[in-house]
């Protein structure tokens, strides 16, 4: 599949005066270079329809949930708070559906709005289920930070899949925020299979904070990649 970003740039370059022979040659050279790059598993994955890519995300999420449920043995406990679990699943489904189409809506404020909402969603979940003062504040924060790398690890397979499914070679900031926030909600959900803590500071730092980490990491990666491209 040809990158949306490069194709749009080529089209914009020819607005106005008719292209010269050199410009046409450059266009075809760029097109051939893009076609040469579009080989391998990633090219096949991101060329699939949005529905099929959504199904891949759903299968990955279902597999991760089954794996964590089997390992933790806390499924019955979580079923007791099924409205919160279902609410997070609905948020994930909506976020994934929007993100898969964000390449054509890269300037849409809706992408950024939903991304910001998903970043905050795990904090609202913490408010809904958590309590204050079950442990000293410092202890709660540090215990939560012990959960943080586990959340990153549990959600990393989904983050990797989303990167493979992304049709843009240079995702917009809005798209990256939505993608990182989406992975963060998944991490928050998967951590609930393992960690029984209901201390709100613990949930803030180690569970809800994973989404913030994914978003910041994605933006730092985007910035580093941009600087590397300019200097290269």
Buried (B, 14 or more C-beta within 10 A) or exposed (E): BBBBBBEEEBEEEEEEEEEEEEEEEBBEEBBEEBEEBBEEEBEEBBEBEBEEBBEBBBEBBEEBBEBBBEEBEBEEEBEEBEEBBEBBBEBBBBBBBBBBBBBEBBEBEEBBEBBBBBBBBBBEBBEEEBEEEBBEEEEBBBBBEEBBEBBBEBBBBBBEBBBBBBBBBBBBBBBBBBBBBBBBBBBBBBBBBBBEBEBBBBBBBBBBBBBBBBBEBBBEBBEEEEEEEEEE
